Amino acid sequence: MGNLRMMEVILLLSLFGLWIPPVAMIIKKAGHSPFWALLGLIPGVNLVALYVFAFTQWPSQKSSG
């Protein structure tokens, strides 16, 4: 059950490739490092990161005056 066939691995990698770029752009526009998008691939950690982004002040929204 733990063995993945090559086709499954290719499918997973392509899905990750479709997921990461738009999430990274959203995070970048929010003022954070786009590398935070990689947290979306880790089960459990992605929920914690979602709450951190939802309830902290975003650097792009800080007032300049």
C-alpha positions in Angstrom: 0.0 0.0 0.0 2.9 2.4 0.6 4.3 2.0 -2.9 3.4 4.7 -5.4 3.5 4.0 -9.1 5.4 6.4 -11.3 2.2 7.7 -12.8 0.9 8.6 -9.3 4.1 10.4 -8.5 3.9 12.4 -11.7 0.3 13.3 -11.0 1.2 14.5 -7.5 4.1 16.6 -8.6 2.0 18.2 -11.3 -0.7 19.0 -8.8 1.9 20.6 -6.5 3.2 22.5 -9.5 -0.3 23.9 -10.1 -0.9 24.7 -6.5 2.3 26.4 -5.4 2.6 29.3 -7.9 -0.8 31.0 -7.3 -0.6 30.5 -3.6 2.9 32.0 -3.7 1.7 35.0 -5.6 -1.1 35.7 -3.1 1.3 35.4 -0.2 3.8 37.7 -2.0 1.0 40.3 -2.6 0.2 40.1 1.1 3.8 41.2 1.8 5.2 37.8 3.0 7.8 35.6 1.5 6.4 33.4 -1.3 8.3 30.5 0.2 5.6 30.3 2.8 3.4 28.6 0.1 5.4 25.4 0.7 3.6 25.2 4.1 0.5 24.4 2.2 1.9 21.0 1.3 2.4 19.9 4.9 -0.8 18.4 6.5 -1.6 20.1 9.8 1.0 22.8 9.3 -1.1 24.3 6.5 -4.0 24.9 8.9 -1.8 26.7 11.4 -0.3 28.8 8.6 -3.8 29.7 7.4 -4.7 31.0 10.8 -1.5 32.9 11.2 -2.1 34.7 7.9 -5.7 35.3 8.7 -5.2 36.9 12.1 -1.8 38.7 11.9 -1.3 42.1 10.4 0.0 41.8 6.9 3.1 43.9 6.0 1.4 45.2 2.9 -1.4 46.7 5.0 0.7 48.5 7.5 0.0 52.3 7.6 2.9 54.4 6.5 1.9 57.4 8.6 
